Amino acid sequence: MQELQIPLDEDAAIAMVRLCEWKRAFEEGSKVYCLISNLRNPLSLRLGNALLSMYVRFGNLGDAWYVFGKMQERDVFSWNVLISGYAKRGFFDEALCLYHRMLWVGFKPDIYTFPCVLRTCGAVPILERGKEVHAHVIRFGFETDVDVVNSLVTMYVKCGDLPRARLLFDKMTRRDRISWNAIISGYFENGECLEGIRLFFTMREHWVDPDLMTMTSVISACESLGDERLGREIHGYVIVTRMSDDISICNSLIQMYSSLGHCETAEKVFYRMESRDVVSWTAMISGYENNVLPDKAVDTYRTMELQGFMPDEITLASVLSACACLGKLDMGIKLHELAKRTGLISYIIVANTLIDMYSKCKCIDKALEVFHSITDKDVISWTAIILGLRLNNRCFEALIFFRQMKVNLKPNSVTLVSVLSACARIGGLMCGKEIHAYALRTGMGLDGFLPNALLDMYVRCGRMGPAWNQFNSQRKDVAAWNILLTGYAQRGQGKLAVEFFHRMIKSDVNPDEITFIALLCACSKSGMVTEGLKYFNSMEQKYGVTPNLKHYACVVDLLGHAGQLEEAYEFIHEMPMKPDPAIWGALLNACRIHRQVDLGEFAAQRILESDTRSVGYYVLLCNLYANSGKWDEVAKVRKMMKDNGLTIDPGCSWVEVKGKIHAFLTGDDFHPQIKEINAVLEGIYEKMRIAGLADAKSDSMDEVEISKAEIFCGHSERLAVAFGLINTVPGMPIWVTKNLYMCQSCHSTIKFISKIVRREISVRDTEQFHHFKDGICSCGDVEILGKA
């Protein structure tokens, strides 16, 4: 046409523009506009509206605005198109400004204007602006138009004003299916599912047939209510009405049944589907993951891949969570690479789940790498990395990250639970108290697991007084009782634990599996064999708790600690279930204490048949050989560990002074006060020699004890205690937390220190609390690396 120099009339130009719009031909549409702008200036109303509609459909608001400006004449359609364009692109303020400008220049809105403007008010949502537009609806006489009133109902629902939405709905003289869907889904969205369900049944009484949108929202409401019976009835209804073939209905049913814990029914719905989309697969995968069936989640994802479906961000997040549960690091890495290739890594839910997966697979450096790559971190990102650092025993860094987080974001109760766990691990009492105060100030003190996390922090920091205050101020569920009971067990206070257990029973709190684990541990540490066996034997008959492998391990530990090794061995053989490595580990530990090498080697063989990755069992075996002076065997075990890529964590102790936590590693020569610390220790060693006592550096010490202490203790607690002596006032108690066992030499040294400086010193090692006072330890000097 251009080549033949045929003039382009308006009708032809409009037809070409509409064709480009219909075909979504952006480049061709731009060429047509260039041709038109060269021939026609200014634009006529019809041609301008056609161009406006095309550019708005393309999402090109800049050119749309330019066309709007070049139009010599405009009508309501022109304004409606531009307003809807800005609203659809999320520019809600601009859309409302255009609406007010339209009124100001004298245009009267029509039935197409108000639905768009009201949707904008609901999307912001700003109730006052919505009320203002409602006034305009009445003023311009559209209060009886069904489409406009439906938009008003939706706007009030989105703004959370259900009473006004219901009032409008009830006053409607004529309602269509959209009216019912708007009010029903409005109740569901605002958490009033029961009223929404009642309206659904009222809708059926009025002979209005629901559509797919109605049924998907009703099924979701059944899920929210946790009403399995109603959900099955709705399922029956969609089958009778032949809606069950629709993918969206099936996806909602899968989600509902999975959330209600009926994965088998969800599977039936899934496998009966004639066609599936990515949402169907994602619903099934997330359903398995949420119901603690990670193996099935991973298998379903692999099947999904084989059938050629590409995952979305929710799919990836669900299967990554399953990988985290199973420790499938290799698959997690492949999913990470897939997320990078497809761009799904940009979704924060994927990045956050990757942090969790790497943390649980003990790859905390990769987790940190993902965390630092997130440009806009949310509370979940920070919480995930804080918890990850805690899980990987990097609690000091977890506290640092928490302080950095608080600069820009407000932590939630889950964040506080994670950081309290880190405080508890390293004995950070003052930091824990700060978090307690923060929780009270922000009104989160009673949220979720936070009260029990605070209780656990006080118990593990050795402060039973504040722990009791917290216990008495919170809801006393079984978890709270268990935490205090565990605290008594860690201190070897068996009698107090038993008294507390009976108090729990009198308070009408039913004990659970964890209760009996704590109770049996308390009896074991206190040598209360008869009492421990009595509670074990009465678990099922009297309290309705079936013993599991952990309880059997506790009984083996109970018998083993008391020196009844043959009885412990017989008990294992008489078990009604196959013993796991933990049970044989309890026997190995008893053999370590009582130096029964042959039986200990037998237990170690049973362990290594099924578990070659747990460092603790190798340490116990090394201890067994070291106690018996079999250093060649120790060397063999350590070579086995090296061949398997296993290492023992270096000794690390933490001490809190003036609200600041100080960490000391074995052989730490980099602390600013290391010279003073060493000088204090040398003075103590000299006093020990004068008193006729051997210290770790003494030539008179048993070679076995020296070597064993260096391998499995590291003496880091001495540095922490000395630092505490230097930096606190005389008489103030010193509290130290350690990541390994305490050796006999350190135990003797700290007993001596507590006597000469007249201070109380508490050391919590990996096994128990040691409370030193006037040269005496609360443990009674029992089980310090096998020495009594």
C-alpha positions in Angstrom: 0.0 0.0 0.0 2.9 2.3 0.9 4.8 1.2 -2.3 1.8 2.0 -4.5 1.4 5.4 -2.6 -2.3 4.6 -1.8 -3.5 7.0 0.9 -4.4 5.3 4.2 -7.9 6.3 5.3 -9.1 6.2 8.9 -11.2 3.0 8.7 -8.2 1.1 7.2 -5.9 2.4 9.9 -8.3 1.4 12.6 -8.7 -2.1 11.1 -4.9 -2.5 11.0 -4.5 -1.4 14.6 -7.2 -3.7 15.8 -5.7 -6.6 13.9 -2.3 -6.0 15.5 -4.0 -5.9 18.9 -5.8 -9.1 18.3 -2.7 -10.9 17.0 -0.5 -9.4 19.8 1.8 -8.1 17.1 3.8 -5.5 19.0 6.4 -4.7 16.3 3.8 -4.5 13.5 1.6 -2.3 15.7 4.5 0.1 16.3 5.1 0.3 12.6 1.5 1.1 11.9 1.6 3.8 14.5 4.7 5.4 12.9 2.9 5.4 9.6 -0.2 7.0 11.1 1.7 9.6 13.1 3.4 10.7 10.0 0.1 11.1 8.1 -2.3 12.3 10.8 -1.7 14.8 13.5 -3.6 15.3 15.7 -5.4 11.9 16.1 -9.1 11.5 15.7 -11.3 10.0 18.5 -11.9 6.6 16.9 -8.3 6.1 15.8 -6.9 7.4 19.1 -9.1 5.0 21.0 -8.0 2.1 18.8 -4.3 2.9 19.4 -4.9 3.4 23.1 -6.6 0.0 23.4 -3.7 -1.7 21.4 -0.9 -0.2 23.6 -2.7 -0.9 26.8 -3.2 -4.5 25.6 0.6 -4.6 24.9 1.3 -3.2 28.4 3.1 -0.2 26.8 1.7 2.5 29.1 4.3 5.1 27.9 3.2 5.0 24.3 -0.5 4.8 25.5 0.0 8.0 27.5 1.7 9.7 24.5 -1.3 8.7 22.2 -3.7 9.9 24.9 -2.0 13.3 24.9 -2.1 13.6 21.1 -5.8 13.0 20.9 -7.7 16.1 20.0 -10.9 14.7 21.4 -11.5 12.1 24.1 -14.6 10.3 25.4 -15.3 8.1 28.4 -14.0 5.0 26.6 -10.6 6.8 26.2 -10.4 7.4 30.0 -11.7 3.9 30.8 -9.0 2.2 28.7 -6.2 4.3 30.2 -7.4 3.8 33.8 -7.8 0.0 33.3 -4.3 -0.1 31.7 -2.6 1.5 34.8 -4.7 -0.6 37.2 -3.8 -3.9 35.4 -0.1 -3.0 35.6 -0.3 -2.4 39.3 -0.1 1.4 39.2 -3.1 1.8 41.4 -2.4 5.4 42.7 -2.0 6.6 39.1 -5.2 4.9 38.0 -7.1 6.6 40.8 -5.5 9.9 39.9 -6.7 9.5 36.3 -10.2 8.7 37.5 -10.3 11.9 39.6 -8.8 13.9 36.7 -11.6 12.5 34.4 -14.2 13.8 36.8 -12.5 17.1 37.1 -12.5 17.7 33.3 -16.3 17.0 33.3 -16.6 13.4 32.0 -19.4 11.3 33.6 -18.3 7.7 34.4 -20.3 4.8 33.0 -20.9 1.2 34.0 -17.4 0.2 32.7 -15.6 2.9 34.7 -16.8 1.9 38.2 -15.8 -1.8 38.1 -12.3 -0.9 37.1 -11.9 1.9 39.7 -13.5 -0.2 42.5 -11.1 -3.1 41.7 -8.3 -0.6 42.1 -9.6 0.6 45.5 -9.8 -3.0 46.6 -6.3 -3.9 45.4 -4.6 -1.0 47.3 -6.7 -1.5 49.6 -7.9 1.9 50.8 -11.4 1.8 52.3 -11.9 5.6 52.4 -11.3 6.0 48.7 -13.6 3.1 48.1 -16.4 4.8 50.1 -15.8 8.0 48.0 -16.3 6.0 44.8 -19.4 4.4 46.3 -20.8 7.9 46.8 -20.0 8.6 43.1 -21.9 5.4 42.1 -25.0 6.7 44.0 -24.6 10.3 42.7 -24.4 9.1 39.0 -27.3 6.7 39.5 -25.6 3.3 39.1 -26.5 1.8 42.5 -28.9 -0.7 40.9 -26.6 -1.9 38.2 -25.6 -5.5 39.0 -22.0 -5.3 37.6 -21.3 -2.1 39.5 -22.8 -3.4 42.8 -20.8 -6.7 42.4 -17.7 -4.5 42.1 -18.7 -2.6 45.3 -19.2 -5.9 47.2 -15.8 -7.1 46.0 -14.2 -3.8 47.0 -15.6 -3.8 50.5 -14.6 -7.5 50.9 -11.0 -6.7 49.8 -10.9 -3.8 52.2 -12.0 -6.1 55.1 -15.4 -4.4 55.6 -17.6 -7.5 55.5 -20.7 -6.0 57.2 -21.0 -3.3 54.5 -20.4 -5.8 51.8 -23.1 -8.0 53.2 -25.5 -5.1 53.5 -25.1 -4.3 49.8 -25.5 -7.9 48.9 -28.7 -8.3 50.9 -30.2 -5.1 49.4 -29.6 -6.3 45.8 -32.9 -6.9 44.0 -31.3 -9.0 41.3 -28.2 -11.2 41.9 -26.2 -13.2 39.4 -23.6 -15.9 40.0 -20.8 -13.3 40.2 -22.7 -11.7 43.1 -22.8 -14.9 45.1 -19.2 -15.7 44.3 -18.1 -12.3 45.4 -19.7 -12.5 48.9 -19.0 -16.2 49.4 -15.3 -15.8 48.5 -15.2 -12.6 50.6 -16.1 -14.5 53.7 -13.6 -17.2 53.0 -10.8 -14.6 52.4 -11.6 -12.9 55.7 -11.4 -16.1 57.7 -15.2 -16.5 58.2 -15.4 -19.8 56.4 -18.6 -21.1 58.2 -20.7 -18.1 57.1 -19.3 -18.5 53.6 -20.4 -22.2 53.6 -23.9 -21.2 54.9 -24.1 -18.7 52.0 -23.1 -21.4 49.6 -26.0 -23.6 50.7 -28.3 -20.5 50.5 -27.1 -20.0 47.0 -28.2 -23.5 46.1 -31.6 -22.9 47.8 -32.1 -20.0 45.4 -31.5 -22.3 42.4 -28.3 -20.5 41.4 -25.8 -23.1 40.0 -22.3 -22.7 41.3 -19.4 -22.5 38.8 -15.8 -23.6 39.0 -14.8 -20.5 40.9 -17.5 -21.2 43.5 -16.5 -24.8 44.0 -12.7 -24.2 44.2 -13.2 -21.6 46.9 -15.7 -23.9 48.8 -13.2 -26.8 48.7 -10.5 -24.5 50.0 -12.8 -23.4 52.8 -13.3 -27.1 53.8 -9.5 -27.3 54.0 -9.3 -24.2 56.2 -12.0 -25.5 58.5 -10.4 -28.9 58.7 -13.8 -30.5 58.0 -13.2 -33.8 56.3 -16.9 -34.8 56.3 -18.0 -31.6 54.5 -15.1 -31.9 52.2 -16.1 -35.4 51.1 -19.7 -34.2 50.6 -18.5 -31.4 48.4 -16.3 -33.9 46.5 -19.5 -36.0 45.9 -21.3 -32.9 44.7 -18.7 -32.0 42.1 -18.7 -35.6 40.8 -22.6 -35.5 40.4 -22.4 -32.1 38.6 -19.6 -33.4 36.4 -17.1 -30.7 37.5 -14.7 -33.3 38.8 -13.1 -33.6 35.4 -11.8 -30.0 35.6 -8.1 -29.7 36.5 -8.6 -26.7 38.9 -11.3 -28.7 40.9 -9.0 -31.8 41.1 -6.1 -29.6 42.2 -8.2 -28.1 45.0 -9.3 -31.6 46.1 -5.7 -32.8 46.2 -4.7 -29.8 48.3 -7.7 -30.3 50.6 -7.2 -34.0 51.2 -3.4 -33.5 51.7 -3.9 -30.8 54.3 -6.4 -33.0 56.2 -3.7 -35.8 56.3 -5.5 -38.1 53.8 -2.7 -38.6 51.3 -4.1 -41.8 50.0 -7.4 -40.1 48.9 -5.4 -37.3 47.4 -3.4 -39.9 45.4 -6.7 -41.4 44.1 -7.8 -38.0 42.9 -4.4 -37.4 41.3 -4.2 -40.7 39.5 -7.7 -40.5 38.2 -7.1 -37.2 36.5 -7.1 -37.5 32.7 -4.8 -34.5 32.3 -2.6 -32.7 34.8 -0.8 -29.4 34.9 2.2 -28.3 37.0 -0.2 -27.2 39.8 -1.5 -30.8 40.0 2.1 -32.2 40.4 3.0 -29.4 42.9 -0.1 -30.1 45.0 0.8 -33.8 45.3 4.5 -33.2 46.0 3.8 -30.5 48.6 1.1 -32.8 50.1 3.6 -35.6 50.6 6.2 -33.2 52.0 3.7 -31.6 54.5 2.6 -35.1 55.6 6.2 -36.1 56.4 6.5 -38.4 53.3 9.6 -36.9 51.8 10.5 -40.1 49.9 7.2 -40.0 48.0 7.6 -36.3 47.3 11.0 -36.9 45.7 9.7 -39.9 43.7 6.7 -37.9 42.4 9.0 -35.1 41.4 11.2 -37.5 39.4 8.1 -38.9 37.6 7.0 -35.3 36.9 10.4 -34.6 35.3 10.1 -37.8 33.2 6.7 -36.7 31.9 8.2 -33.5 30.7 6.7 -31.0 33.1 8.8 -28.0 34.2 8.6 -27.2 37.9 7.6 -23.7 39.1 8.9 -22.0 42.2 6.4 -23.8 44.6 7.4 -27.2 43.2 11.1 -26.5 43.7 10.5 -25.3 47.2 8.5 -28.4 48.1 11.0 -30.9 46.7 13.9 -29.0 48.2 12.2 -29.3 51.6 11.9 -33.1 51.0 15.6 -33.3 50.1 16.4 -31.4 53.3 14.5 -34.0 55.4 16.2 -36.9 53.6 19.7 -35.4 53.5 19.8 -35.7 49.7 22.5 -33.2 49.1 23.3 -34.4 45.5 19.7 -33.9 44.4 19.5 -30.6 46.2 22.6 -29.3 44.3 21.0 -30.4 41.0 17.8 -28.5 41.9 19.9 -25.5 42.8 21.5 -25.6 39.3 18.0 -26.0 37.7 16.8 -23.0 39.6 19.7 -20.9 38.3 19.1 -22.1 34.7 15.4 -21.4 34.7 15.6 -18.1 36.7 13.5 -19.6 39.6 16.4 -18.7 42.0 15.0 -15.1 41.8 12.0 -16.3 43.8 12.7 -15.7 47.5 10.8 -18.9 48.5 13.3 -21.0 46.4 16.3 -19.2 47.9 15.0 -19.5 51.4 14.4 -23.3 51.0 17.9 -23.7 49.5 19.3 -22.1 52.7 17.3 -24.6 54.8 18.4 -27.6 52.6 22.1 -26.7 52.7 21.9 -26.1 56.4 20.3 -29.4 57.2 22.8 -31.2 54.9 25.7 -29.7 56.9 26.8 -27.4 54.0 26.4 -24.1 55.9 29.0 -22.3 53.7 26.8 -23.0 50.6 23.8 -21.8 52.7 25.6 -18.6 53.4 26.5 -18.2 49.7 22.8 -18.4 48.8 21.8 -16.0 51.6 24.2 -13.4 50.5 23.0 -13.7 46.9 19.5 -12.6 47.9 19.0 -8.9 47.1 15.8 -8.4 49.1 16.0 -10.6 52.1 12.8 -11.1 54.2 12.3 -12.3 57.7 12.2 -16.0 56.6 15.6 -15.6 54.9 17.2 -14.3 58.1 15.4 -16.9 60.2 16.6 -19.7 57.9 20.2 -18.7 58.1 20.2 -18.1 61.8 18.6 -21.5 62.4 21.1 -23.0 59.9 24.1 -21.6 61.8 22.6 -23.0 65.0 22.2 -26.4 63.5 25.8 -26.4 62.3 27.1 -25.3 65.8 28.0 -21.8 64.7 25.9 -20.2 67.3 28.2 -17.2 67.8 27.7 -16.2 64.2 23.9 -16.8 64.6 23.8 -14.1 67.3 25.8 -11.7 65.1 23.3 -12.3 62.2 20.4 -11.7 64.5 21.8 -8.3 65.5 22.3 -7.4 61.9 18.8 -8.5 61.1 17.3 -6.2 63.7 18.8 -3.1 62.0 16.3 -3.3 59.1 13.7 -6.0 59.9 11.4 -6.9 62.8 12.0 -10.6 63.8 9.0 -12.8 64.3 8.4 -15.4 67.0 10.1 -18.2 64.9 13.2 -16.0 64.5 13.3 -15.5 68.3 12.9 -19.3 68.9 15.9 -20.0 66.6 18.1 -17.4 68.2 17.1 -18.5 71.7 18.3 -22.0 70.8 21.7 -20.5 69.8 21.8 -18.6 73.2 21.0 -21.9 75.0 23.7 -23.8 73.1 26.6 -21.4 74.1 25.2 -20.2 77.5 24.4 -16.7 76.3 22.1 -15.8 79.2 22.2 -12.0 78.8 21.5 -12.2 75.1 18.6 -14.6 76.0 17.3 -12.1 78.6 17.4 -9.3 76.0 15.3 -11.4 73.6 12.9 -12.2 76.5 12.5 -8.5 77.1 12.1 -7.8 73.4 9.4 -10.5 73.2 7.5 -8.9 76.1 7.8 -5.4 74.6 6.5 -6.4 71.2 3.7 -8.6 72.6 5.2 -11.8 71.3 5.9 -13.3 74.7 3.1 -15.8 74.5 3.3 -16.6 70.7 3.6 -20.2 69.6 6.7 -22.1 70.9 8.4 -18.9 72.2 7.4 -19.4 75.9 8.9 -22.9 75.9 12.0 -21.7 74.0 12.6 -19.1 76.7 12.1 -21.8 79.4 14.6 -24.1 77.6 17.1 -21.2 77.3 17.0 -20.6 81.1 17.2 -24.3 81.9 20.2 -24.9 79.5 22.0 -21.9 80.8 21.7 -23.5 84.3 19.4 -20.8 85.8 16.6 -22.9 87.4 15.3 -19.9 89.4 14.4 -17.8 86.3 13.3 -21.1 84.6 10.7 -21.7 87.4 9.5 -18.0 87.1 9.0 -18.5 83.3 7.3 -21.9 83.9 4.8 -20.4 86.4 4.0 -17.4 84.1 3.1 -19.5 80.9 0.7 -22.1 79.8 1.9 -25.4 81.2 1.7 -27.9 78.4 3.4 -31.2 78.3 6.4 -29.6 76.5 7.0 -27.1 79.3 7.0 -29.9 81.9 9.4 -32.0 79.8 11.8 -29.1 79.5 12.1 -28.7 83.3 12.2 -32.5 83.7 15.1 -32.6 81.2 16.9 -29.8 83.2 16.8 -32.0 86.4 18.1 -35.0 84.3 21.0 -33.0 83.0 22.0 -32.1 86.5 21.8 -35.7 87.7 19.0 -34.7 90.2 17.1 -37.9 89.9 15.0 -37.6 93.1 13.9 -34.0 92.1 13.0 -35.3 88.6 10.9 -38.1 90.1 9.1 -35.6 92.4 8.5 -33.2 89.5 7.1 -36.1 87.4 4.6 -37.0 90.1 3.6 -33.3 90.4 3.0 -33.3 86.6 0.7 -36.3 86.9 -1.2 -34.7 89.8 -1.7 -31.6 87.5 -3.6 -33.8 85.0 -0.9 -33.5 82.4 -0.5 -36.7 80.4 3.1 -37.6 79.9 4.4 -38.4 76.4 7.4 -40.2 74.9 9.8 -37.3 75.7 8.7 -37.2 79.3 9.8 -40.8 79.9 13.1 -40.2 78.0 13.9 -37.4 80.4 12.7 -39.4 83.5 14.8 -42.5 82.5 17.9 -40.3 81.9 17.5 -38.7 85.3 17.3 -42.1 87.0 20.3 -43.3 85.0 22.5 -40.3 86.0 21.5 -40.8 89.7 21.9 -44.5 89.8 18.2 -45.1 90.5 18.0 -48.4 88.6 15.0 -49.9 90.4 13.0 -46.7 90.0 14.0 -46.4 86.3 12.9 -50.0 85.5 9.6 -49.4 87.4 8.8 -46.4 85.3 9.8 -48.1 82.0 7.6 -51.2 82.8 4.6 -49.0 83.7 4.8 -46.7 80.6 2.3 -48.5 78.5 0.0 -50.1 81.1 -0.3 -47.1 83.4 0.3 -44.1 81.1 -0.6 -45.4 77.7 2.8 -44.6 76.2 4.3 -47.3 74.0 8.1 -47.6 74.5 10.2 -46.9 71.4 13.8 -47.4 70.6 14.9 -44.3 72.5 13.3 -45.6 75.7 15.1 -49.0 75.2 18.3 -47.1 74.8 17.7 -45.2 78.0 17.2 -48.5 79.9 20.4 -49.9 78.4 22.1 -46.7 79.6 20.5 -47.1 83.1 21.7 -50.6 83.5 25.1 -49.8 82.0 25.8 -46.8 84.2 25.1 -49.0 87.2 27.7 -51.6 86.0 25.1 -54.2 85.1 26.5 -54.9 81.7 25.4 -58.5 81.4 21.8 -57.4 82.3 22.0 -54.6 79.7 23.2 -57.1 77.0 20.4 -59.5 77.9 17.9 -56.7 77.8 19.0 -55.8 74.2 18.5 -59.4 73.1 15.1 -59.6 74.6 13.8 -56.5 72.9 10.7 -56.9 70.8 12.3 -54.8 68.0 15.6 -54.7 66.2 18.1 -52.5 68.2 19.4 -49.4 66.4 22.9 -47.9 66.6 21.8 -45.7 69.5 21.0 -48.8 71.7 24.4 -50.4 70.9 25.9 -46.9 71.5 24.5 -46.9 75.0 26.1 -50.2 75.7 29.4 -49.0 74.2 29.3 -46.0 76.5 28.7 -48.3 79.5 31.6 -50.4 78.4 33.7 -47.3 78.2 32.9 -46.3 81.8 33.6 -49.8 83.2 36.4 -50.7 80.7 34.8 -53.8 79.3 36.8 -53.9 76.0 35.5 -57.1 74.5 31.8 -56.3 75.0 32.5 -52.7 73.8 34.1 -54.0 70.6 31.1 -56.2 70.0 28.8 -53.2 70.4 30.9 -51.1 68.1 30.8 -53.8 65.4 27.0 -53.7 65.6 27.0 -49.9 65.3 29.3 -49.8 62.3 27.2 -52.3 60.4 24.6 -49.6 59.9 26.1 -46.3 60.8 29.6 -45.3 59.7 29.0 -41.5 59.7 28.3 -40.6 63.3 31.5 -39.2 64.9 30.2 -39.8 68.5 30.5 -43.6 68.2 34.1 -43.4 67.0 34.9 -41.1 70.0 33.3 -43.5 72.4 35.4 -46.4 70.9 38.5 -44.3 71.1 37.8 -43.5 74.7 37.3 -47.2 75.4 40.7 -48.1 74.0 42.3 -45.0 75.5 41.0 -45.9 79.0 42.6 -49.4 78.6 45.9 -48.0 77.2 45.4 -49.6 73.8 46.8 -46.7 71.8 47.4 -48.8 68.7 43.7 -49.4 68.5 43.0 -45.7 69.1 45.3 -45.0 66.1 43.3 -47.5 63.9 40.0 -45.9 64.9 41.3 -42.5 64.1 42.6 -43.7 60.7 39.2 -45.2 60.0 37.6 -41.8 60.8 40.1 -40.0 58.5 39.4 -42.5 55.7 35.6 -41.8 56.1 36.2 -38.0 56.0 35.2 -37.6 59.7 36.8 -35.1 62.1 36.3 -34.3 65.7 35.2 -30.7 66.4 38.0 -28.7 68.0 37.4 -28.0 71.7 35.5 -24.7 72.2 34.2 -23.1 75.3 32.0 -20.0 75.8 31.8 -17.7 78.8 29.6 -14.7 79.1 31.1 -11.6 80.8 29.2 -8.3 81.1 26.6 -9.3 78.6 29.2 -10.2 75.9 30.0 -13.8 74.9 33.6 -14.8 74.5 34.7 -18.0 72.7 37.9 -19.9 73.3 39.2 -22.6 71.0 41.7 -25.3 71.9 45.2 -23.8 71.7 43.8 -20.3 71.2 46.7 -17.8 71.1 44.9 -14.9 69.4 42.7 -13.6 72.2 43.7 -10.0 73.2 44.1 -11.1 76.9 45.8 -14.5 76.2 49.0 -13.5 78.1 47.0 -12.6 81.2 45.0 -15.8 80.9 48.1 -18.0 80.6 49.7 -16.2 83.5 46.6 -16.9 85.7 46.7 -20.5 84.7 50.4 -20.9 85.3 49.9 -19.5 88.8 47.1 -22.0 89.5 49.3 -24.9 88.2 52.1 -23.8 90.6 49.7 -23.7 93.5 48.4 -27.2 92.5 52.0 -28.5 92.5 52.7 -27.0 95.9 49.5 -28.7 97.2 50.7 -32.0 95.9 48.2 -32.2 93.0 49.0 -33.0 89.4 47.9 -30.6 86.6 47.7 -31.2 82.9 51.3 -30.2 82.4 52.7 -32.3 85.2 55.2 -35.0 84.3 53.7 -37.2 87.0 50.3 -37.5 85.2 49.2 -40.7 83.6 50.3 -40.8 80.0 46.9 -42.3 79.0 45.1 -39.4 80.7 47.2 -36.7 79.1 46.9 -38.2 75.6 43.2 -38.8 76.0 42.6 -35.3 77.3 44.4 -33.7 74.4 42.4 -35.7 71.9 38.9 -35.5 73.3 38.9 -32.5 75.6 41.3 -29.8 74.4 41.2 -27.9 77.8 39.4 -24.9 76.3 37.3 -24.5 79.4 40.4 -23.6 81.4 40.9 -20.5 79.2 37.3 -19.5 79.6 37.4 -19.9 83.4 40.6 -17.9 83.6 39.1 -15.2 81.5 36.1 -15.0 83.8 38.4 -14.7 86.9 40.2 -11.8 85.3 37.2 -9.9 84.1 34.6 -10.3 86.9 34.5 -9.1 90.5 35.6 -11.5 93.2 32.8 -13.8 94.4 30.8 -13.7 91.2 29.9 -17.1 89.8 31.4 -18.1 86.4 29.3 -20.0 83.9 31.0 -21.9 81.0 29.6 -23.9 78.2 31.7 -26.5 76.3 31.1 -28.5 73.1 33.1 -31.6 74.1 33.5 -33.8 77.2 35.4 -32.5 80.2 38.6 -34.5 80.9 39.7 -35.6 84.4 42.5 -33.1 84.4 40.3 -30.1 83.6 37.8 -31.4 86.2 40.5 -31.6 88.9 41.9 -28.2 87.9 38.5 -26.4 88.1 37.7 -28.1 91.4 40.9 -26.7 92.7 40.2 -23.2 91.3 36.7 -23.1 92.9 38.3 -23.9 96.3 41.2 -21.4 96.2 39.2 -18.4 94.7 36.0 -19.3 96.7 33.8 -19.0 93.6 31.0 -21.1 92.2 31.9 -22.3 88.7 29.5 -24.1 86.4 30.6 -26.0 83.3 28.1 -27.6 81.0 29.8 -30.1 78.7 28.3 -32.2 76.0 27.0 -34.7 78.6 25.9 -32.8 81.8 26.3 -29.9 84.2 29.3 -29.7 86.5 28.7 -27.3 89.3 31.9 -26.6 91.3 31.8 -25.1 94.8 34.5 -25.2 97.5 36.5 -27.9 95.6 33.5 -30.2 95.2 31.6 -31.0 91.9 27.9 -31.8 91.8 28.6 -34.8 89.6 30.4 -36.5 92.4 33.5 -37.1 90.2 31.7 -39.9 88.4 32.2 -40.6 84.7 34.9 -38.1 83.9 36.0 -39.8 80.7 35.7 -43.2 82.4 37.5 -42.3 85.6 35.6 -42.4 89.0 
